[in-house]
């Protein structure tokens, strides 16, 4: 592929769940690691999230497992506010949601993927960076997340 994303290193695998407490406990037991804290995503005033072109006030519960080679993120939508997380959970059920790659220029990386027909689904900010989800399900059967850290 000829675009501004280093696809040689997966930074994160995102997994959707309907019960973050249970999934976090079970994942920690499977990985034989400490149970991480369950956090809530920031509010819209910080994230300025956009879902399918519209402001997105959805929030999620998250837990993170930092392994030697990749981070696993567990995600549960907090309510029925429209978002890519809720959309995928309702359509596909629990399981893998995304594969994330780190980028240095978010705008360019999004443009490069969109030029290849990979549509932007949702984007937003988090403390110290930004994210974008793009729909690559027709070609590689997955959602790509881009992460750009300051």
Beta strands, then each sheet from edge to edge (+ up, - down):
strand 1: 12-16
strand 2: 39-40
strand 3: 50-51
strand 4: 54-55
strand 5: 60-66
strand 6: 71-77
strand 7: 95-102
strand 8: 119-126
strand 9: 129-136
strand 10: 142-149
sheet 1: 2+ 5- 6+ 1+ 7- 10- 9+ 8- 3+ 4-
end
